[in-house]
Amino acid sequence: MQTAVLFIAITGSTLSLAALVHLQLASWLFPDWVRSLYTPGGRYRTVGIVLQVLAWIAAAAITGAGVAFMLSWMPNSWGSADELGDFTAYAQDLAWLAGLFMGSGWVWALLQVGRRQAQ
């Protein structure tokens, strides 16, 4: 069971990173490809949605880990305990919240650059 979970985690993270790198390169080098993710009416195609979700997962994980490293100066005693008694440091919460926002902005910016360069 652990081997299957590990295989799925490695495969998913590799696919997400590949999607992010692909979107990063395509938005700057091949902007016509980014425009092909959309139908003429401006809606996303299914391939575009899958690529964006995978790229967003990778971008959120990368930026979340980066912010967590930058907040490593915060003492681990700064945090709160939930109703079950599990302690969570504020740095960890802030890092993943920032990772979600910054990862979303990263993917959105790549899509906007790709759409605007192709016009």
N, C-alpha and C positions, 0 to 999 in steps of 0.2 A: 504494500500500500504506500509506504513512504517513497519507494522508487517511482511509482506512478505520479505521485504528487510532485516530486522533484523534477521529473521529466516534463510535466505540464508547466511548472513554474519556469523552467529554463527555456522551454520552447516559446511560451508566451512572452517572456521578457525579450528574447532574441527577436521575435517577430515585431514586437513593439518598437524596439530600437531600430530595426531595419526600416520600419515604416516611417519613423521620425527622420532618419538620415535620408531616406528616399524623398520625403516631402521637402526637406531642407534643400537638397540638391535640385530637385525639380522646380521649386519656386524661383530659384535664381538662374539656373541654367536652361531649363525647358519650361518657360511659363505657359506655352501653349498646352502642355500636358495638364497643368493645373486647371486651366480653363475647360479641358475636356472632362473634368470631374463633374461638371454641371451640365444639366440639360439646357436647351435654348431658353426655357422659361425661367432659369435661375435656380431651379431645384437641384439638389444633390442626387447623383446616381448612387446606387448601392455600393459600388466599389469605392466611391469617394467617402461615403459614410464610414465604411469599415476602415479605410486608411486613416481617416481623421481620428477615429476612436483609438486605434492602436497607437498612433502618433501622440495623442493626448495622454495616454497612459504612460508612455515613456517620458514625455516632457514633464509630467507631474512628478514622476518618481525621481527624475534627475534633479529637478529644481528643489524638490522637497528634501532630498538627501544633501544637496548643497547648502540650503538654508539651515538644516540641522547641524551641519559641520560649522557653519558660521556662528551659530548660537551655542556652540559648545562652551563658551565662556560663562554661560549662565549656570549658577549652582543647581545641582539636582534637587536640592531641598525646596526650590521654588516650584510649587505645583499644588495639586489638590487630589483628594481621595474621593472616589465616587461612593455610592451607597453600599457597594460590595466590599469596600475597603481597598480597592486597587488604586495605587498611587500613580499619577501621570504627571510628568514634569511639564511645565509651561512651554519650555523650549521645544519639546516634541510636538505639542499641539500647534504652536505657532509655525513650526517648520512645515508640517503637512498642510496646514491652511494656506500658507504662502505658496507651497508647491502646487496646490490646486489652482490658485489664481494665476500664478506666473506660468504654469504649464498651459493653461487655457489661453493666456495672452500670447504665448510663443506660437502655438499652432494657429491661432487666429491671424497673427501678423504674417506668418508664412503664407497662408491662404490669400490674404489681401495683397501681398507683394506679388504673388504669382498671377492673380487676376488682373492687377493693374499693369504689370509689365507686358502682358500679352496684348493689350489694347492698342 
